[in-house]
Amino acid sequence: MRELFDRFTDVDAVVSSDIGAACCVQEVFRRGMRVPQDVQVVAYDGTYLTDMAGLRLTAVCQDFDALAGTAVARMMDAIEGRPVDSAGDVIPVSLREADTTRR
């Protein structure tokens, strides 16, 4: 994250994996800036890590149970010789707004 902020000094929002977003919050604080006033942060995955950054991270949350179920179904299709077309598989996500974005 240090390189990101060194290279893009006017960044005002970051979207990253949960761990990347948590590191981003820490880097923003280290630089004396504020979240979300100066930099908004959005995590992607929505795991337990979003509660461990000092602020609760706004997150795009994946439905891991649905992802796993779909993956198993496609794998069983392949094992049993059925055609596998995962292009139509859409697993909805949800947005959990929290402390790291402005409303």
C-alpha positions in Angstrom: 0.0 0.0 0.0 2.9 2.4 0.6 3.9 2.2 -3.0 0.3 2.9 -4.1 0.1 6.1 -1.9 3.6 7.1 -2.9 2.8 6.8 -6.6 -0.8 8.1 -6.6 -0.7 10.9 -4.1 -4.2 12.1 -4.9 -5.9 8.8 -4.4 -9.3 9.2 -2.7 -10.6 5.6 -2.8 -9.2 2.1 -2.8 -11.0 -1.2 -3.6 -9.0 -4.3 -2.6 -9.2 -7.8 -1.1 -10.1 -7.8 2.6 -6.5 -8.0 3.7 -5.4 -5.3 1.2 -8.2 -3.0 2.4 -7.2 -3.6 6.0 -3.6 -2.7 5.2 -4.8 0.3 3.3 -6.7 1.7 6.3 -3.5 1.3 8.4 -1.4 3.1 5.7 -4.0 5.9 5.5 -3.7 6.4 9.3 0.1 6.1 9.2 0.1 9.1 6.7 -2.0 11.2 9.0 -5.1 11.0 6.8 -8.6 10.0 7.7 -10.9 7.2 6.6 -13.4 7.9 5.0 -13.1 11.7 4.9 -9.8 11.6 2.9 -9.7 8.1 1.5 -12.7 5.7 1.2 -11.9 2.0 1.4 -14.0 -0.9 0.1 -13.0 -4.6 0.7 -13.9 -7.4 -1.6 -14.9 -10.8 -0.1 -16.4 -9.7 3.3 -14.6 -12.2 5.5 -13.8 -11.8 9.2 -10.8 -9.6 8.3 -13.2 -6.7 7.6 -13.7 -6.4 11.3 -10.0 -6.3 12.2 -8.8 -3.1 10.6 -9.5 -0.7 13.4 -12.6 0.4 11.5 -15.3 -1.9 10.2 -14.7 -2.1 6.4 -17.3 -1.5 3.8 -17.3 -4.7 1.8 -18.6 -6.4 -1.2 -19.6 -9.7 0.3 -19.4 -13.0 -1.5 -21.8 -15.9 -0.8 -19.1 -18.5 -0.1 -21.6 -21.3 0.5 -23.3 -20.6 -2.9 -19.8 -20.4 -4.6 -18.8 -23.8 -3.1 -22.1 -25.4 -4.0 -21.9 -24.3 -7.6 -18.3 -25.4 -7.8 -19.2 -28.8 -6.5 -22.2 -29.1 -8.9 -20.0 -28.2 -11.9 -17.3 -30.6 -10.8 -19.9 -33.4 -10.4 -21.1 -32.6 -13.9 -17.6 -33.0 -15.3 -17.0 -36.2 -13.3 -20.3 -37.7 -14.6 -19.5 -36.7 -18.2 -22.2 -34.1 -18.5 -21.4 -30.9 -20.4 -20.1 -28.1 -18.1 -21.1 -24.6 -18.9 -20.3 -22.3 -16.0 -20.7 -19.1 -18.1 -24.3 -18.8 -16.9 -23.4 -19.3 -13.2 -24.0 -16.0 -11.4 -23.5 -15.8 -7.7 -25.0 -12.6 -6.3 -22.9 -10.5 -4.0 -24.1 -7.9 -1.4 -22.8 -4.6 -0.3 -22.3 -4.1 3.5 -21.8 -0.4 4.2 -19.7 0.3 7.2 -17.2 2.8 8.5 -14.9 3.2 5.5 -17.1 4.9 3.0 -19.1 8.1 3.0 -22.9 8.0 2.6 
